[in-house]
């Protein structure tokens, strides 16, 4: 009974917080409802931590529970914020259209020299037919050179093959494609219908690209709404 009652405290993301968010979402935007529920959950976690620390002696297990509730609530709120921002978009709406990549036979020395003129922190490694074989980031290149690796090692051998690279199709719905990601990979290669590399999704700028795509839709659908650049 105590577990059930505790679980129904409106501290998002526990069940009580989810019920609270559902009630809010009946009258306001789902994203805003999640934001409010998350803040209420932070308040409940703060009260729980205060009561636990005020006890004599302090109760550390409730403090850890409060910290977990606060962290989980903020993490899920951020996830909802991202997913709601890109709902209804496809990968091509937010991708950076580029073919900037590393051939899998490019040696380490050339890779290091190339990165001295590049602003990106990760690049896909592609095969001779254009398929993505992995991602290589600047930190990995630095570690290899600092460890005294042979500068003739090709990019294909520097890629970590123990962690399969995630790619997304150019015509794939963005919200469904991002669900498995939500983790360490900040740059996601985009491939066309023939699995050839054609662009990248940068999770740090994805929301801005998505908002721009949504803002451009009315203009593209009604050309008469475009500004007359000659005036």
Backbone as CSV, one residue per row, in Angstrom:
resi,resn,N_x,N_y,N_z,CA_x,CA_y,CA_z,C_x,C_y,C_z
1,UNK,0.838,-1.211,0.000,0.000,0.000,0.000,0.866,1.251,0.000
2,UNK,1.963,1.229,0.790,2.846,2.377,0.832,3.509,2.616,-0.527
3,UNK,3.896,1.525,-1.215,4.512,1.671,-2.531,3.529,2.263,-3.531
4,UNK,2.273,1.802,-3.480,1.265,2.332,-4.398,1.036,3.808,-4.132
5,UNK,0.900,4.179,-2.854,0.674,5.580,-2.508,1.865,6.449,-2.907
6,UNK,3.067,5.946,-2.681,4.266,6.713,-3.054,4.335,6.899,-4.568
7,UNK,3.987,5.844,-5.307,4.043,5.915,-6.766,3.030,6.896,-7.336
8,UNK,1.962,7.208,-6.581,0.942,8.120,-7.073,1.212,9.570,-6.685
9,UNK,2.356,9.835,-6.037,2.743,11.225,-5.792,2.963,11.896,-7.152
10,UNK,2.450,13.103,-7.372,2.583,13.743,-8.698,3.998,14.219,-8.992
11,UNK,4.945,13.279,-8.884,6.344,13.587,-9.159,6.710,12.904,-10.466
12,UNK,6.686,13.641,-11.549,7.021,13.107,-12.869,8.464,12.619,-12.856
13,UNK,8.786,11.416,-13.405,7.982,10.581,-14.294,7.310,9.390,-13.625
14,UNK,7.072,9.409,-12.320,6.337,8.318,-11.700,4.892,8.329,-12.196
15,UNK,4.153,7.270,-11.899,2.797,7.136,-12.437,1.909,8.312,-12.044
16,UNK,2.067,8.787,-10.803,1.272,9.940,-10.383,1.574,11.173,-11.221
17,UNK,2.851,11.365,-11.558,3.224,12.488,-12.410,2.700,12.344,-13.823
18,UNK,2.654,11.115,-14.327,2.119,10.893,-15.674,0.614,11.149,-15.718
19,UNK,-0.082,10.730,-14.651,-1.523,11.017,-14.582,-1.745,12.529,-14.538
20,UNK,-0.923,13.216,-13.736,-1.023,14.672,-13.633,-0.786,15.329,-14.990
21,UNK,0.231,14.841,-15.731,0.496,15.396,-17.063,-0.672,15.131,-18.008
22,UNK,-1.262,13.945,-17.938,-2.395,13.623,-18.816,-3.575,14.544,-18.557
23,UNK,-3.808,14.858,-17.295,-4.902,15.774,-16.958,-4.611,17.167,-17.510
24,UNK,-3.364,17.615,-17.356,-2.984,18.927,-17.888,-3.102,18.960,-19.408
25,UNK,-2.697,17.848,-20.060,-2.693,17.811,-21.521,-4.100,17.839,-22.114
26,UNK,-5.124,17.629,-21.296,-6.491,17.723,-21.795,-6.874,19.163,-22.112
27,UNK,-6.134,20.112,-21.521,-6.479,21.512,-21.730,-5.380,22.362,-22.337
28,UNK,-4.125,21.867,-22.290,-3.012,22.653,-22.823,-2.141,21.768,-23.707
29,UNK,-1.155,22.384,-24.347,-0.238,21.672,-25.229,0.514,20.581,-24.464
30,UNK,0.712,19.418,-25.119,1.361,18.270,-24.482,2.769,18.611,-24.002
31,UNK,3.496,19.369,-24.808,4.859,19.733,-24.428,4.852,20.630,-23.199
32,UNK,3.938,21.592,-23.146,3.838,22.475,-21.988,3.384,21.701,-20.757
33,UNK,2.456,20.745,-20.948,2.007,19.917,-19.831,3.154,19.106,-19.248
34,UNK,4.013,18.574,-20.122,5.174,17.824,-19.649,6.123,18.719,-18.880
35,UNK,6.307,19.949,-19.374,7.202,20.888,-18.698,6.694,21.218,-17.293
36,UNK,5.387,21.454,-17.173,4.809,21.768,-15.858,4.919,20.573,-14.927
37,UNK,4.570,19.379,-15.441,4.638,18.172,-14.613,6.064,17.907,-14.154
38,UNK,7.030,18.185,-15.012,8.425,17.987,-14.639,8.833,18.934,-13.517
39,UNK,8.379,20.186,-13.583,8.719,21.145,-12.527,8.050,20.796,-11.213
40,UNK,6.800,20.310,-11.280,6.125,19.854,-10.059,6.869,18.659,-9.468
41,UNK,7.346,17.762,-10.358,8.124,16.621,-9.885,9.413,17.042,-9.209
42,UNK,10.075,18.082,-9.745,11.284,18.608,-9.106,10.964,19.157,-7.723
43,UNK,9.813,19.834,-7.613,9.403,20.357,-6.303,9.151,19.246,-5.312
44,UNK,8.460,18.174,-5.759,8.209,17.037,-4.864,9.510,16.366,-4.445
45,UNK,10.447,16.231,-5.395,11.739,15.628,-5.062,12.501,16.502,-4.072
46,UNK,12.416,17.821,-4.238,13.070,18.722,-3.291,12.487,18.620,-1.889
47,UNK,11.155,18.526,-1.797,10.504,18.377,-0.487,10.917,17.062,0.161
48,UNK,10.926,15.977,-0.631,11.323,14.669,-0.104,12.757,14.704,0.406
49,UNK,13.659,15.316,-0.368,15.058,15.394,0.055,15.198,16.238,1.318
50,UNK,14.441,17.341,1.405,14.515,18.200,2.595,14.041,17.457,3.842
51,UNK,12.912,16.750,3.730,12.389,16.002,4.881,13.356,14.899,5.294
52,UNK,13.969,14.235,4.318,14.894,13.154,4.632,16.155,13.683,5.309
53,UNK,16.649,14.841,4.852,17.852,15.414,5.469,17.563,16.041,6.818
54,UNK,16.307,16.430,7.050,15.937,17.047,8.323,15.709,16.023,9.417
55,UNK,15.596,14.761,9.045,15.357,13.712,10.041,16.607,13.516,10.895
56,UNK,16.408,12.903,12.035,17.511,12.649,12.962,17.551,11.144,13.293
57,UNK,18.484,10.400,12.709,19.546,10.842,11.779,18.988,11.022,10.362
58,UNK,19.743,11.665,9.474,19.281,11.854,8.087,19.045,10.518,7.383
59,UNK,18.000,10.492,6.559,17.648,9.280,5.803,18.211,9.413,4.388
60,UNK,19.268,8.641,4.100,19.961,8.832,2.828,19.278,8.124,1.666
61,UNK,18.563,7.037,1.952,17.877,6.334,0.862,16.800,7.216,0.230
62,UNK,15.933,7.903,1.018,14.983,8.833,0.392,15.666,9.962,-0.380
63,UNK,16.847,10.392,0.083,17.579,11.428,-0.651,17.984,10.911,-2.027
64,UNK,18.461,9.660,-2.088,18.846,9.076,-3.367,17.623,8.885,-4.272
65,UNK,16.504,8.493,-3.678,15.274,8.351,-4.463,14.863,9.704,-5.040
66,UNK,14.956,10.752,-4.228,14.601,12.096,-4.694,15.521,12.530,-5.832
67,UNK,16.800,12.235,-5.708,17.742,12.602,-6.777,17.417,11.855,-8.057
68,UNK,17.056,10.572,-7.934,16.699,9.797,-9.128,15.437,10.344,-9.778
69,UNK,14.427,10.668,-8.960,13.171,11.203,-9.497,13.435,12.520,-10.242
70,UNK,14.258,13.387,-9.648,14.562,14.672,-10.282,15.300,14.469,-11.604
71,UNK,16.303,13.596,-11.601,17.081,13.366,-12.827,16.225,12.729,-13.913
72,UNK,15.459,11.686,-13.560,14.634,10.993,-14.555,13.565,11.922,-15.123
73,UNK,12.991,12.761,-14.270,11.967,13.692,-14.738,12.516,14.696,-15.730
74,UNK,13.687,15.269,-15.436,14.283,16.237,-16.347,14.703,15.585,-17.659
75,UNK,15.240,14.340,-17.577,15.664,13.651,-18.792,14.484,13.354,-19.708
76,UNK,13.380,12.888,-19.134,12.217,12.577,-19.965,11.582,13.850,-20.509
77,UNK,11.597,14.916,-19.727,11.046,16.185,-20.216,11.843,16.691,-21.417
78,UNK,13.164,16.561,-21.370,13.990,16.960,-22.513,13.691,16.089,-23.725
79,UNK,13.485,14.781,-23.484,13.177,13.885,-24.599,11.853,14.255,-25.255
80,UNK,10.847,14.552,-24.442,9.544,14.950,-24.979,9.667,16.265,-25.746
81,UNK,10.467,17.182,-25.231,10.670,18.472,-25.892,11.224,18.268,-27.303
82,UNK,12.189,17.369,-27.419,12.784,17.108,-28.724,11.789,16.426,-29.649
83,UNK,11.117,15.374,-29.148,10.225,14.604,-29.995,9.034,15.429,-30.467
84,UNK,8.496,16.285,-29.604,7.369,17.119,-30.009,7.808,18.204,-30.999
85,UNK,9.056,18.642,-30.900,9.550,19.672,-31.808,9.678,19.167,-33.234
86,UNK,9.955,17.870,-33.390,10.192,17.324,-34.726,9.031,16.469,-35.227
87,UNK,7.945,16.415,-34.473,6.819,15.584,-34.897,6.261,16.096,-36.230
88,UNK,6.018,15.164,-37.141,5.489,15.512,-38.449,6.551,15.815,-39.491
89,UNK,7.826,15.809,-39.088,8.913,16.074,-40.026,9.565,14.767,-40.462
90,UNK,10.225,14.805,-41.597,11.019,13.666,-42.037,12.491,14.057,-41.998
91,UNK,13.350,13.076,-42.177,14.787,13.292,-42.023,15.297,14.392,-42.947
92,UNK,14.799,14.436,-44.183,15.290,15.433,-45.139,14.967,16.856,-44.712
93,UNK,14.001,17.044,-43.800,13.655,18.392,-43.341,14.728,18.991,-42.435
94,UNK,15.471,18.157,-41.728,16.407,18.674,-40.728,17.861,18.305,-41.020
95,UNK,18.095,17.479,-42.012,19.463,17.041,-42.286,20.306,18.168,-42.867
96,UNK,21.590,18.096,-42.629,22.557,18.990,-43.271,23.014,18.289,-44.538
97,UNK,22.679,18.858,-45.675,22.990,18.215,-46.953,24.468,18.424,-47.280
98,UNK,25.226,17.384,-47.079,26.665,17.453,-47.303,27.186,16.082,-47.688
99,UNK,28.265,16.057,-48.416,28.948,14.805,-48.730,30.333,14.779,-48.077
100,UNK,30.549,15.661,-47.111,31.828,15.725,-46.415,32.020,14.445,-45.609
101,UNK,33.001,13.648,-45.983,33.222,12.350,-45.351,34.684,11.957,-45.491
102,UNK,35.037,10.820,-44.914,36.399,10.297,-44.981,36.389,8.973,-45.741
103,UNK,37.128,8.853,-46.850,37.251,7.549,-47.505,37.892,6.548,-46.557
104,UNK,37.433,5.318,-46.598,37.917,4.336,-45.632,39.392,3.991,-45.834
105,UNK,39.980,4.363,-46.994,41.399,4.103,-47.218,42.278,5.318,-46.954
106,UNK,41.684,6.412,-46.443,42.491,7.600,-46.143,43.363,7.344,-44.914
107,UNK,44.694,7.569,-45.005,45.581,7.298,-43.866,45.408,8.315,-42.744
108,UNK,45.816,7.906,-41.555,45.653,8.718,-40.353,46.309,10.085,-40.501
109,UNK,47.486,10.150,-41.117,48.163,11.428,-41.276,47.345,12.425,-42.081
110,UNK,46.722,11.971,-43.155,45.878,12.855,-43.962,44.603,13.248,-43.223
111,UNK,44.085,12.319,-42.440,42.882,12.623,-41.654,43.170,13.756,-40.678
112,UNK,44.305,13.680,-39.983,44.668,14.721,-39.022,44.857,16.064,-39.722
113,UNK,45.507,16.061,-40.890,45.710,17.307,-41.629,44.385,17.878,-42.116
114,UNK,43.475,17.028,-42.514,42.174,17.498,-42.991,41.374,18.136,-41.864
115,UNK,41.474,17.583,-40.670,40.698,18.114,-39.560,41.191,19.484,-39.098
116,UNK,42.378,19.861,-39.497,42.874,21.186,-39.155,42.145,22.280,-39.927
117,UNK,41.416,21.908,-40.968,40.661,22.892,-41.746,39.154,22.620,-41.685
118,UNK,38.724,21.820,-40.722,37.305,21.474,-40.599,36.783,21.915,-39.244
119,UNK,35.510,22.323,-39.194,34.901,22.775,-37.939,34.059,21.696,-37.273
120,UNK,33.790,20.580,-37.959,32.979,19.514,-37.388,33.831,18.640,-36.478
121,UNK,33.194,17.956,-35.545,33.917,17.108,-34.599,33.811,15.628,-34.932
122,UNK,32.974,15.265,-35.911,32.829,13.866,-36.310,32.486,13.801,-37.793
123,UNK,33.027,12.802,-38.467,32.772,12.607,-39.887,32.514,11.124,-40.158
124,UNK,31.625,10.824,-41.104,31.409,9.412,-41.461,32.547,8.882,-42.313
125,UNK,32.832,7.622,-42.139,33.808,6.929,-42.976,33.018,6.114,-43.996
126,UNK,33.298,6.329,-45.267,32.504,5.700,-46.323,33.373,4.777,-47.169
127,UNK,32.700,3.777,-47.740,33.376,2.825,-48.618,33.520,3.407,-50.015
128,UNK,34.105,2.645,-50.926,34.322,3.112,-52.288,33.008,3.316,-53.040
129,UNK,31.934,2.634,-52.589,30.630,2.792,-53.247,29.740,3.792,-52.512
130,UNK,30.263,4.427,-51.452,29.521,5.476,-50.771,28.719,5.045,-49.572
131,UNK,28.785,3.788,-49.189,28.061,3.334,-48.003,28.842,3.695,-46.735
132,UNK,28.123,3.920,-45.645,28.743,4.322,-44.383,29.224,3.084,-43.631
133,UNK,30.504,3.076,-43.260,31.062,1.945,-42.511,31.288,2.304,-41.050
134,UNK,31.155,3.571,-40.694,31.327,3.976,-39.309,31.489,5.474,-39.185
135,UNK,31.626,5.930,-37.940,31.862,7.341,-37.650,33.209,7.483,-36.962
136,UNK,33.922,8.536,-37.317,35.220,8.818,-36.702,35.169,10.238,-36.168
137,UNK,35.514,10.407,-34.894,35.495,11.752,-34.332,36.913,12.235,-34.037
138,UNK,37.018,13.518,-33.826,38.314,14.166,-33.650,39.048,13.631,-32.433
139,UNK,38.316,13.318,-31.365,38.951,12.817,-30.151,39.642,11.472,-30.407
140,UNK,39.002,10.603,-31.200,39.600,9.307,-31.507,40.878,9.475,-32.329
141,UNK,40.867,10.427,-33.247,42.068,10.696,-34.043,43.205,11.178,-33.135
142,UNK,42.881,12.060,-32.213,43.897,12.571,-31.286,44.472,11.447,-30.420
143,UNK,43.596,10.561,-29.924,44.060,9.454,-29.087,44.988,8.538,-29.868
144,UNK,44.642,8.268,-31.127,45.469,7.374,-31.936,46.859,7.967,-32.161
145,UNK,46.919,9.248,-32.489,48.218,9.888,-32.732,49.021,9.992,-31.434
146,UNK,48.348,10.341,-30.326,49.040,10.442,-29.037,49.586,9.098,-28.583
147,UNK,48.919,8.002,-28.983,49.378,6.666,-28.601,50.485,6.156,-29.519
148,UNK,50.887,6.963,-30.493,51.970,6.578,-31.389,51.557,5.665,-32.516
149,UNK,50.305,5.730,-32.942,49.823,4.872,-34.020,50.508,5.223,-35.330
150,UNK,50.631,4.247,-36.191,51.210,4.442,-37.521,50.343,5.414,-38.310
151,UNK,50.957,6.453,-38.865,50.206,7.467,-39.597,49.659,6.950,-40.924
152,UNK,50.006,5.724,-41.297,49.482,5.136,-42.534,48.264,4.245,-42.288
153,UNK,47.827,4.140,-41.035,46.630,3.338,-40.742,45.428,3.978,-41.429
154,UNK,44.653,3.201,-42.204,43.500,3.792,-42.901,42.329,4.044,-41.959
155,UNK,41.456,4.917,-42.398,40.298,5.285,-41.576,39.426,4.086,-41.251
156,UNK,39.342,3.131,-42.185,38.512,1.955,-41.957,38.948,1.144,-40.755
157,UNK,40.244,1.176,-40.403,40.735,0.446,-39.238,40.607,1.252,-37.953
158,UNK,40.449,2.559,-38.073,40.303,3.393,-36.882,38.880,3.379,-36.339
159,UNK,37.918,3.006,-37.175,36.521,2.982,-36.756,36.296,1.859,-35.754
160,UNK,35.521,2.149,-34.727,35.184,1.140,-33.725,34.029,0.282,-34.253
161,UNK,34.339,-0.924,-34.681,33.325,-1.797,-35.267,32.534,-2.564,-34.210
162,UNK,32.910,-2.427,-32.932,32.163,-3.106,-31.868,30.825,-2.431,-31.600
163,UNK,30.677,-1.177,-32.019,29.427,-0.443,-31.842,28.886,-0.087,-33.225
164,UNK,27.948,-0.879,-33.742,27.408,-0.623,-35.088,26.879,0.801,-35.203
165,UNK,27.189,1.445,-36.306,26.775,2.824,-36.515,25.300,2.871,-36.889
166,UNK,24.593,3.843,-36.333,23.195,4.038,-36.687,23.104,5.022,-37.843
167,UNK,22.350,4.663,-38.858,22.077,5.573,-39.961,20.565,5.771,-40.065
168,UNK,20.155,6.820,-40.767,18.741,7.086,-40.988,18.510,7.313,-42.472
169,UNK,17.347,6.854,-42.955,16.984,7.047,-44.355,16.467,8.456,-44.563
170,UNK,16.732,9.005,-45.733,16.399,10.388,-46.018,14.888,10.635,-45.979
171,UNK,14.073,9.604,-46.265,12.619,9.766,-46.278,11.952,9.201,-45.031
172,UNK,12.717,8.912,-43.990,12.198,8.294,-42.775,11.551,9.342,-41.867
173,UNK,10.397,9.004,-41.245,9.814,9.931,-40.256,10.807,10.190,-39.132
174,UNK,10.998,11.442,-38.790,12.054,11.806,-37.857,11.788,11.302,-36.446
175,UNK,10.537,11.414,-35.972,10.261,11.027,-34.590,10.456,9.530,-34.361
176,UNK,10.054,8.686,-35.316,10.244,7.243,-35.141,11.705,6.852,-35.288
177,UNK,12.426,7.538,-36.140,13.832,7.211,-36.345,14.724,7.602,-35.189
178,UNK,14.336,8.619,-34.438,15.165,9.082,-33.329,14.945,8.290,-32.052
179,UNK,13.847,7.573,-31.943,13.536,6.857,-30.707,14.648,5.910,-30.257
180,UNK,15.268,5.099,-31.157,16.312,4.204,-30.691,17.598,4.921,-30.336
181,UNK,17.746,6.200,-30.753,19.027,6.874,-30.557,19.141,7.384,-29.123
182,UNK,18.687,8.594,-28.877,18.630,9.184,-27.545,19.821,8.885,-26.669
183,UNK,21.025,8.864,-27.194,22.168,8.444,-26.399,23.428,9.175,-26.850
184,UNK,24.535,8.435,-27.052,25.845,9.029,-27.231,26.072,9.605,-28.614
185,UNK,25.401,9.131,-29.633,25.701,9.517,-31.014,25.061,10.857,-31.341
186,UNK,25.868,11.906,-31.452,25.363,13.255,-31.694,25.249,13.581,-33.175
187,UNK,25.983,12.869,-34.023,25.917,13.067,-35.460,25.476,11.756,-36.106
188,UNK,24.352,11.790,-36.811,23.781,10.589,-37.404,23.880,10.695,-38.925
189,UNK,24.596,9.774,-39.578,24.676,9.823,-41.040,23.311,9.518,-41.669
190,UNK,23.030,10.189,-42.768,21.792,9.977,-43.518,22.148,9.323,-44.848
191,UNK,21.380,8.296,-45.218,21.640,7.582,-46.467,20.407,7.654,-47.356
192,UNK,20.628,7.502,-48.671,19.517,7.530,-49.608,18.948,6.126,-49.792
193,UNK,18.110,5.955,-50.794,17.461,4.657,-51.017,18.447,3.569,-51.429
194,UNK,19.653,3.957,-51.855,20.686,2.990,-52.231,21.744,2.843,-51.132
195,UNK,21.425,3.335,-49.914,22.329,3.253,-48.752,23.617,4.040,-48.941
196,UNK,23.597,5.053,-49.793,24.766,5.897,-49.987,24.646,7.157,-49.130
197,UNK,25.762,7.567,-48.572,25.785,8.734,-47.689,25.396,9.996,-48.446
198,UNK,24.465,10.780,-47.865,24.015,12.003,-48.538,23.856,13.183,-47.578
199,UNK,24.140,13.001,-46.300,24.001,14.111,-45.357,24.134,13.636,-43.920
200,UNK,23.935,14.574,-42.992,24.111,14.287,-41.571,23.041,15.001,-40.767
201,UNK,22.579,14.343,-39.714,21.721,15.000,-38.732,22.581,15.350,-37.526
202,UNK,22.624,16.615,-37.195,23.347,17.095,-36.014,22.309,17.324,-34.921
203,UNK,22.333,16.496,-33.879,21.317,16.587,-32.835,21.360,17.924,-32.102
204,UNK,22.502,18.601,-32.118,22.616,19.878,-31.416,21.915,21.016,-32.166
205,UNK,21.731,20.862,-33.478,21.068,21.910,-34.258,19.784,21.406,-34.920
206,UNK,19.394,20.180,-34.613,18.258,19.560,-35.283,16.958,20.318,-35.047
207,UNK,16.715,20.743,-33.805,15.458,21.419,-33.492,15.343,22.726,-34.270
208,UNK,16.446,23.473,-34.375,16.425,24.733,-35.131,16.125,24.469,-36.599
209,UNK,16.752,23.423,-37.173,16.476,23.074,-38.565,15.017,22.662,-38.737
210,UNK,14.475,21.941,-37.747,13.079,21.526,-37.833,12.121,22.697,-37.772
211,UNK,12.394,23.642,-36.876,11.536,24.826,-36.779,11.604,25.651,-38.059
212,UNK,12.800,25.721,-38.675,12.938,26.438,-39.936,12.135,25.748,-41.036
213,UNK,12.175,24.408,-41.064,11.426,23.669,-42.078,9.928,23.890,-41.916
214,UNK,9.443,23.896,-40.664,8.019,24.132,-40.428,7.628,25.550,-40.827
215,UNK,8.523,26.510,-40.564,8.217,27.898,-40.907,8.197,28.111,-42.414
216,UNK,8.983,27.338,-43.143,9.070,27.496,-44.587,7.928,26.821,-45.334
217,UNK,7.236,25.899,-44.683,6.191,25.147,-45.382,5.083,26.029,-45.958
218,UNK,4.513,26.996,-45.193,3.472,27.842,-45.796,3.986,28.639,-46.987
219,UNK,5.244,29.084,-46.909,5.816,29.859,-48.008,5.996,29.012,-49.250
220,UNK,6.454,27.764,-49.056,6.660,26.884,-50.198,5.340,26.413,-50.786
221,UNK,4.320,26.266,-49.919,3.016,25.812,-50.405,2.271,26.924,-51.131
222,UNK,2.533,28.210,-50.778,1.868,29.351,-51.394,2.933,30.326,-51.883
223,UNK,3.417,30.152,-53.094,4.509,31.011,-53.593,4.172,32.483,-53.559
224,UNK,2.869,32.820,-53.612,2.507,34.233,-53.613,2.800,34.895,-52.270
225,UNK,3.063,34.091,-51.209,3.363,34.648,-49.898,4.836,35.047,-49.768
226,UNK,5.664,34.676,-50.745,7.095,35.005,-50.649,7.300,36.513,-50.808
227,UNK,8.355,36.974,-50.152,8.668,38.400,-50.262,9.187,38.735,-51.655
228,UNK,8.799,39.856,-52.145,9.301,40.331,-53.432,10.660,40.989,-53.197
229,UNK,11.722,40.277,-53.582,13.075,40.750,-53.294,13.425,41.993,-54.112
230,UNK,12.651,42.280,-55.159,12.984,43.447,-55.977,12.467,44.730,-55.371
231,UNK,11.556,44.630,-54.363,10.986,45.841,-53.768,11.857,46.332,-52.637
